[in-house]
Amino acid sequence: MTVASQMSGVDSPHTEQLLEMYRRMRRIRRFEQRASELYRATEIPGFLHLSIGQEASAVGACWHLTARDGITSTHRGHGHVLAKGLDTASMMAELMGKDAGTCRGRGGSMHIADPGLGIYGANGIVGAGLPIADGVATAARLRAEGDVVVAFFGDGAVAQGMFHEAVNLAAVWDLPVVFLCENNHYSEFSPAADQHRAPLSARAAGYGVDYAHVDGNDVLAVAGLMSGVVERLRRGGGPVLVEAETYRWHGHYEGDPERYRDAAEVAEAKERDPLLVARRHLAAAGVAGALADAVDEEIDREIEAAVAWARSLPEPDPATLYDHVSAPRPAVPEPAPPAADAEVFRSMDAVRLALEHELTADPTVFVAGIDVGAGGNVFGLTRGLAQAFPGRVRDTPISESAVIGTAVGAAMAGMRPVVEIMYMDFIGVCLDMLLNQAAKLRFMTGGRASLPLVVRTQFGAGRSSGSQHSQSLEAVLAHIPGLTVVMPSTPADTYGLLRAAIQDPNPVVFVENRLQYGLKGPRPPAGHLIPLGRAAVVREGTDITLVSWSRMVQDCLSAAETLAAEGISVEVIDLRTVAPLDRETVLASLAKTNRLVIAHEAVRDFGVGAELSALAVDEGFWHLDAPVTRVAPPHVPAPYAPSLERAWLPSHDTIAATVRRIAAV
């Protein structure tokens, strides 16, 4: 039985609900119409993608959601966020790039978010909201409070790998998420028939999830379907794939010449205008047309007031350019080194103990990754943690984008995820989730989104692992504003830095060197924390500053010991955190020695060593006593054959020879 058939008169609760549905759809429609006009008048900059014609799917899908429930959206997301409760005034200001906008003018049309309202972001990357929705749903499942998530996506996103990874992970983890496809029959300029051969119903069966189809232009049909779906998820049900068939009236973007469809097709689609369908429902329920007209007038006034308010506002002050890139870090004092007679432990022990400490101390921490649970990680680093923390150490499919996306969504939803990418080389298959999501969401939301997450990974050349399992890619990650990149060199630092990373309010990529998992050193006390973003002078000297990080610090220390016997005093600096870079410590040492050598395992060209070299020049050290010199592999992929790998990888001997040469200048 439909909602409309239950209505008995104008004053019935069902009539009031239908009027409110109509009000919300009319709000979306008028907002989008005015945005289109303002874009043509150049009052809205950037890109603009409108959802005119798709109002019913947005309102119906959100009708049964509470403020605690979540949604993720798309580049065509105005309707979704308005249906979830975002106000029109701050949204209009955001589209105009004003400081009082929803995201303080940092996000614009495609990136509106308000996690406080359960809005975890519209997204400029097709399909990117789906893995993030998994993360929000994971947080909901771990809290066990009955919250659900609706992940909106268009039919074009079905071709994305992120769609496959997200739906599969949600199915495997039995997450309370509705994947709601607004099938508007076009993927940008291409008809859906040219993009896919399998219908969504078949795909749902392949993932082992339920499927439902609904008329996306009928708000009562959508809300009626979602009533049962949402209630089932609140009771513990797993994911559902819903296809809402609808149509977008405007082009893919404002200004789209729309050569791929004719006017007759659009006109025919408009006969199923969601607002006209809703008006017919109102008339069938006995609601006078004057009441709907009054809603139209009310919304017109609301939108015009929003436009006038937004027009009156200033743009962000250029002095705030650096705001919201990263959250302020808690002050962490530099700890005393472990006692010389302390118990000896290994770097691999340090990883497990740090994870165990934070899992025990903070119930919002959870660990996820490929075989980190029952298998205890490919190197045995997490062995026993799944048994000690049931449900909080979670195995994932081999789906790196879904793994990182889950971390992003869970972090925004108040958790502190620690996820693992098995090899650093595999960062490439999930780079969007780091580059465009984890690193940028705090900035693009004007500080509304919190991203306390850690991505653990490892690297290491020297064991013939080949070109796809040996890369040191820290320069790629360090080049992304918003990411923190940590690379420890000792067991104690591994423990202290990993704990600090998990407690940090920012996204951190924590890079371990697998050849150091067996490295032994003194075990620090349980409370040991090392501040992020601060280098350490691990050997003092007066003649040359030698900077390195990760495993190569050990080679640098060994070379410095050799050179000391020759009368060359080398000051060795361990960066520990590659980004943000501790410029002050490096420059203070350089002011003393006036010579700089940098050693790293990543290839020489365009690396962190080049940044340090530029730093010396930028800060006025052009009068150095010798050229700044880098010791690093040539710009060649890591070789497999041991003879080639030995020639490619720097060592104690090559570092010592380079420092010796610079000292002689």
N, C-alpha and C positions, 0 to 999 in steps of 0.2 A: 504494500500500500504506500503510495507516495505521500509526501508531506502535504501537497496541495489538496488531495482528496480528503484529508482529515479536517480541513479548515471549515468552520461553521459560521464565521462572520468576521466583520472588520475588527472587532475587539479581541479576537482569539489570540492566544500566545503564538500560534503558528503563523498568523497574519503578521504579527509584529516581527517574527523571525524573518519572514519573506521580505518584508519592507527593509529590514536591516541588511539582508543579502543584497537587495537592489541598491540600497544606499552605498554599500561598499563597492559594488561593481561600477556604479555611476561615478564614485570618487576616482576609481582607477581610470575610467574612460576620460573624464574631464581633465585629470592630471596629465594624461598622455597627450590629449589634444593640445593643451596649453604648452606642454613641453615641445611639441612639434612646431607650434607657432613661434615660440621663443628661440628655437634652434634656427629657424629660417631668418629670424631677425638678428641673429648672431649674439643673442644674450646668453645662450648656452653653448659653451665651447666643446671641443672634443668629439667623441662618437656618441650617437644616440640610437638605441634600439628599442622600439616601442612594442607594447603588447596589446594594442587595440584589436579587439576581436577575441581575446583570450581571457577576458575578465572572469568568466564563470568558473573556469578550472582553478584559478587562483583562489577565489573566494570560497568555492565549495571545498577545496582541499584543506583550507585553513580553518574552516568553520568549527570543527570540533577540537581544535588545538588550544591549549592553555599557554600562558606566558612562559611556562617552564619547558614546554615542548619546543623542538627546534625545527628550523627549515634551512636548507641551502638552496641557492638560486643560480641563475644563469646571467649572461650578458643582457638578457631581455627580462630583467627581474623587478621592474617597478611595481607591477601588479602583485607579485608575491609578497614583497615586503610591506606594501600597503595593506594587503589582506591580513598579514600577521600582526598589524597594529602600529606600524611606523607612521608618524605624523607627516602630513603633506607639506607643512611649512619648512621644516628642517630638510626634507628631501628636496624641495624646490631650491632651497639655498645651496644644497650640495651640488645639484646639477649646474647651478650658476657659478660654482667655484668659490663660494663665500665661506668665511671663517666660522660662521655659526651654522654651517651645514652639518648634516648628520655625521659626516666624517671629517669635518673641519676643512673641507675643500681638498682633501687628499685623495679621495676615491673617485668622485664623479659618478656618472650614470651607471657604469658597469660594476662598481665595487662597493655598493652601499651595504652596510652591516651594522647591527646592534646586538651583540651577544646578550645584553641585558634583557632584550625582548625575545630571545631565542632565535634571532636572525643571524646566522653564521656566515652570511656573505653572499651577495651576488658575485659573479666571477667572470672575468674577461677571457678565461681559458675554457674552451668547450669541454665539458665533462668533468672539470676539476672539482666541482662541488660534490660529486658522488663519493669519492673516497673520504672527503672531509665529513660528509654525513655519517659515514661508518664510524668515524671517531666520536662524533657527538652521540651516536647511538651506543657506542661502547661505554662511554661515560654513563649514559642512562642505565645500561644493563648492570654495570658495576655498582651503581648506587641503589638499584632495585627499588625505585620509587614510582615506576609505572610511566615514565616519560617516553614519548615517541618522537620520531624525526621524519619529516617529509623532505625528500630530495627531488627538487624539480629539475627536469632536463628536457631538451628538445629531441626530436627524432634524429637529428644529425649527430648527436652525441653517442648514439648507439654504435657508431663506427669507431669510436675511441677505445683504446685499450683500457683506459681508466674505467669505462663502463663495465667491461668484463671483470676487471679486478675487483671493483667495488661490490658488484652484485654477488660475485662468487664468495668474497670474504664475508659479506653479510649473511650469506646462506650457511657457510661453514660455522660461523660464530652465533647464528640464530639471533641476529640483531633486530631490535624494534624499529625498523626503517621502512618507509614506503617510498619506493622509487617511482615517481610520478612523471610519466612522459607526456608532455603536451605535444601531441603529434599535429603540427600545423601544416604537414605535407610538403615542407620545403626545408632542405638543408642549405642554408644561405640561398644560392641561386638554383640549386638542383632539386628536381622533384624527388620525393622519397623513393620512388620506384627505381631511380637510377643509382641509389645509394645502398640499398639492402636487398637481399634475396630471401631472408628468413623473417617472418613476422615476429613481433614481440612475444606473442603467445608461445611460439616454438622456443624462443630463447629462454623464457621463464621456465619452461619444462626442462630445458637443458641444465639450468642451474638448480633445479629442484625447489623452486619457489612458486608461490601462488600467483595467479594472473587474473586481472579483471579489466574489462573494457567498459568505457562509459562515454556518453555523449558529453564532450567537454564544453559545449555551448549551453548546456542546461544546468544551472546552478543547483537545482533541487536534485537532479540525478547524481551530480558529483558529490554533493553533501550527503545524500542518502547512502551512496556506496561507501564513502569514507567513514560514516558513522560506525558501520560494522567492522571495517578494517582497523580503524584506530582503537576501538574497544578490544578487538582480539589481540592487538599488539600490547595494549596496556596489561592484559592478563598473562603476558609472557609469550605470545606468538612471535614467529619469525618473520622475515622480510616478505613484502608483497610488491609485485610489479603491476602498476596501474597505468593503463593507456587511456588518456583523455583526448578524444579526437576533436580538433578545433581548427582554427584558421586565423592567420594574421592578415590584417587588412593592409597594413603598410609594407614597405619593402623590408629587406633584411636590415637595413640601416636607413636613417633619414638621408635622403639624397639618392637612394638606390633608383636607377632608371627603370628597373623592373621589366627588362626586355624578355624575361623568361616566362612571363604569364600575361594573359590578355585581360582587358577590362571586364569582359563578359564573365570570366571565371570569378573575379573578385566580386562583381555585382551579385552573382548567384550565391556566393558564400555569405554575403551580407543579409540575405533573406533569413539566415539563421543567426542573426545578431543576438548575442547573449542577453543584451538588455531588453530587446523585444520579446524574447522567449520568457524572460522574467516578468515582463509586463503582462503577458498573456496568463501566466500563473497567478498574478495578482488579480486580474479581472475574473478569472475562474473562481477565485476565493472570495469574490464579492467586494474587492477593494476598489473604491472609486478612482478613476484616472487622475482626479485632482490631487489625491494624496501622493501619487508617484510624481506628478508635476511639481508638487511642493518640495519633494526630495531633490529633484533636479535643481530647483532654485537655491535650495540650501547648499548643495554641493558647489554650485557655481560661485556663490558668495565665498565659501570656504577656500576654493582654489584661487579666486582673485585676491583674497586677503593674503594667501600664501605667496603669490607672485609679488604683490606690493611690498610685503615684508622683506622678501628675499632681495628685491631690487634695492631696498634702502640700506642694505648691509655692506660692510667693507669686505674686501678680499683679505686673505691671510697676510699678515705683516711679513715682508721678506726676512725679517730678523728671526722668524720662527721656522725657517727652512729646515733646520736640523732637528726640530722637535719630532718626537714619536717614532724615530727610527729604531731605537732600542729602549727598553725599560731601564730605569736606574738600577744599578747593581747594589746589593747590600755590601756594606763595608766588611771586608774579611782581612784581618791582619795576617801578615806573613808569619807562618808558624816556625817554631824552632825545628831544626833538623832532627830526625829520629836519633835516639841515643845510639852511640857506637856499639854498645853491648846488647842492643835490642834483639829480639827474636828475628831470625832471617825469614823472609818470605819472597814470593815470586810476583812478577807483574800479573800473571794470570790469577794468582790469589787476590791481588789488589782489586782487580775488576769484580770478582765475585763478592768480596767482602764489602766493597763500596755499595754494590747493588743491594746486598743483604741489609746493610745499615739503613739505607734510605727506604727500602720497602718496609722495614720495621718501624721506622720513625714517622713515616708519612703515609696515611692510607690512600692518598690520591695518586701515589706512585704506582705504576704498573709497567711491566716489561713485555715486549712483544717482538717477534721476529721469526725467521725461518729456523725451525728446530731449536729454539731457545728453551722450550719447555721440557718435554719428555726426553729429548735428545741431549739437553744440556749444552747446546751450542756446538758447532763443528770442532771447536778446540776444547770443549769441556768446561768453558768458563762459567756457565750458569747451572752446572750440574747440582741438583738437589733443591734449587730455588722453587721450582714448580710445586714440589711436594710441600715445601715449607710455607708457601703463599698461594693456596688454591685459588684459581681464577685470575690471579694477578700476574702470572708469568705465562704468556699465551703464545702458542704456536700459530703461525700464519701460513697461508699458501705462499708459493714462490711468486710474489706479487709486490714488487718493491714500491710501485706508486701507491698501491692501496695501503701498504705498511706506513709510509711517510704521511699520506693523507689522513690515515687514522690518527696518527700522532698529532697532526695539525688540528683536526676537529676536536679530539679529546682535550687538548691543551686549551682551546678556546672555551670548552665546556667546563673548565675548572680542574682538570686532572694534570698530572705531571708524568707524561709518558716517556719511557726510555725504550726506543726501538732500535733494532739492529739491521744494518745492511751488511751482508756477510763479507763482501770484499769492497774496498773503496772503488774499484773499477766499475762496480754495478751502480754507482751514483748516477751514471749516465742514463740508465733506464727509468729513473724517477726524478730527474733533475727539475722538472716543472714544480714538483711539490716542495722542493727546497728554494728554487729560484723565484718563483712567482707566488708561492703560498706562504710557507713558513717565514721567509725572509721579509716579505712585503706587507703582510696583512696588518701588522700593528701600525705601520706607517699609513697604509691606505685607509684604515678605519679611524685615523686621527687619534690613535691610542685606545680605542674602545676594545680592541681584541688583545687578549693576553696570550702569549705563546711560550709558556715554560715547557720546552721539550728538549730531549737529547736524542741525537742519532749517533749510535755507536757504530764504528766501522773499523777496518784494519787494512794494512797494506804491508809491503816489504819485499824488496828485491834481494837477490842473492841466493836463491834456492831453485833457480831454473823454473820459475812459475810462469814465465812467458809474458807476452805483451799485454794480455788481458787480465792478468792477476798480479801485477807487480807495480802498478802505477801509483805515484805520489801526486795526488791531484789537489793539494791544498791551495794552490794559487787560483784554481778555478773557483773554489768555494770562498776564498778570502776576497775575491773580487766582487762578491755579491753583498751589497749593503744590507745590514740587518742580521747576517749570520755571524756567529762566534765560532772560531775554529781552534780547537785545542789539540796539541800533539805532545804528550808526555814522554820523558826520556828515562825515568827510573820507576821502580815499583812504588816507592812512597809518593812520588808525584802522581802516578796513575791513580792511586787511592784518593789523594786529597783533591786533585783536579776533577775526578769523576763525581765525587760527592758535591763539590762546588757547582759543577755543571747541572746536576739534577736539581739543586736548590735555586739555580739562577732563573730569573723571570724571562729569559730570552731563549730563542732557538740556538742550540749548541750542537755542532758536529764534533764528536769526540773521536779522534783518530789514533788507534793503537798500532804499534808495529809488531806484527806477528812473530818476527824473529826475536823479539824481546819477551815473549810470554814466559820463557824460562829464566829470564834475567833475575838474579837474586840481589836483595838489598835489605837493610834494616827496616823492620816493620814499625810504622808510627803508631801513636795512640789512636783509639777509636774515633776521637773527636777531631782528628787531623783534617784541616781544610786549607786549600791553597787558593789565593785570590786569582780570578780569571783576569786576563789582560795585563799581567805583570810578569816580566822576564826575571830571570835569576842569574846573578854572576856566580857561576859554579866553580870558577878558579880565577883568582885575581892575578893581574899581571900589569906590566908597564910598557911593553914594546909594541904589541899588536893586539887588536881586538878581533877575536874569532867568534863569529855568531853562527849558531846552528839550532836545531830542534830535533826532536824524536831520537831515533836510534843513533844518528850520526853525531850527536853530542858525545857519545861514548868514544867514538873514533877521534873526535876533537880533543877530548881530555887525554887520551892516550898519546896523541901527537904532541900535545903541550908538554906532557911529561918527558917525552923524548927530547924535545927542543930545549927544555930547561937545562938538561945536561950539557947542551951546547952554548948555554949562556943567553938564550932567547926567552924572554919573559912574555908569555901569552896569557891574555885575559879571555876566558871562555864564557860566553853568554848563552844560556839556554832560553830561547824565547818562550817556551812552554805554551803560550797562546799566540797563534799566528795572526789571528784577527779577533779583536782589535790589537794592533801592533804597539808594543811598548817602546815607543820612540825615545822616550826620555832616558831609559837605562842604556840603550845603545849609544845615544849621543853623548851621554856623560862619560862612557868608557872611551869613545872616540876622541873626546876632548883631551883625554889623558894620554892616549897612545899615538894618535894621529896616523894610524894605519888600520885598514879594515879588510878582513877576509871573511867571506861567507861560505859555508859549506852546507849543502843540502842534497837529499836523495832524489828530489824531483829534477826533471831535465832543466838545463841551464837557462834556456831562452824564455823570457816573459814570466819568470817565476818570482817568488818572494825575495830571492836574492837581488833581483833587478830592482824591486821596490826599496830594499835597504840601500842599494847603491844610489838610487835617486834621492833617497832621504839625506844621505851625506852631502850631496851637492846642493839640494834645496835649502839645507840648513847652514850653508856657508862654508862647508869644509872642502872648498876647492883647492885650498893650500895644503892638502895632505902631503905627507912625506913620501907616499907611494900610491900608485893607482889602486882604487878599490877593485878587489879581485874575488871572483866566484869559483868555488870548487864544486862541480856538479856534473852529472852525466850529460853527454852531448844530446842534441835535439834529435834523438833517434828512439823509437820504441824499445822497451826493455827486451833484450834478446833472450832466447831460450838456451842455446848452447853455453855450457859453463865457461868456455874460453872467451866467448864474446861478452858474456855478462861480467866477467872479471875485468875486461877492458873497458866496459861501459860504466861500471859503478865505482865511485870514489872510495878510497880506503884510508886507513891510517897513514900509509906511505904517501899517497898523493896529497893529502892534506898537509902533512909535514913538509913535503917538498915545496908546496906552494907558499906556505908561511915562511920557510927558510929563504925563498927567493925574494919575497916582499921585504923581509927584514934586512936583506942585503942592499936594498935600493937606497 
